[in-house]
Amino acid sequence: MPAPISVIIPTLNAAAGIGPTLAALAEGLEAGLIGELIIIDGGSNDGIKTIADEVGARFASTTPGRGRQLGQGAMLASRPWLLFIHADTVLDTGWVEVVQAHLHTPKKAGYFRLRFDATGFAPRFVAGWANWRSRWLGLPYGDQALLISRRLYDSAGGYPDQPLMEDVAIIRQLRGQLLAIPADAVTNAARYRGNWLRRGARNLWLLFRYFLGADPEKLAMSYRK
């Protein structure tokens, strides 16, 4: 039986940090779960194509914008399941077994528990809030990865071509069709360090503005400040 999963990783100058992400995915290659790896780049100048060639990934470029990149990557994918994962997110050891189990529920999109590669109260608090939000409000974010069948992805309309909140947009289309995968997605904490609670509060405020109808382009500008 052919390996069922296409892995799609959007990148933008991510070459320096993508190694652990790819190493963790090797477990899925060895188990016959991952059939293809697609790196969809937004215009990097850091040699990411060389890395893609070295690991046997399919490489494509588009204009920057995570929603656009994820959508383009999905269009290139050929397998019946899609795993969208950020370039700074590492699936924890043992993820293969629980993902294999999830493949028996094609009508549900799966997301992982969030954990940061940092210790202390603030990382635990922010991750705990994210996991509570995912479970009780049905709002996992993109850094928790998304495992979804091609059929369900297409029926949800795929990722929209927008620079921010693309993960929230597709998740809102999947309400009632989400399932937590009991394994951790360990995310790089660099953008939070020294600013945990403020960053978390700002993200919550951006989410609130998005729900009120704010333009994702303007939200993206605020996010990058």
Buried (B, 14 or more C-beta within 10 A) or exposed (E): EEBBBBBBBBBBBBBEBBEBBBEBBEBBBEBBBBBBBBBBBBEBEBEBBEBBEEBEBBBBBBEBBBBBBBBBBBEBBEBBBBBBBBBBBBBBEEBBEBBBEBBEEBEBBBBBBBBBBBEEEBBBEBBEBBBEBBBEEBBBBBBBBBBBBBEBBEEBEBBBBBBBBBBBBBBBBBEEBBEBBBBBBBBBBEEBEEEBEEBBEBBEEBBEBBEEEBEBEEBBEEBEE
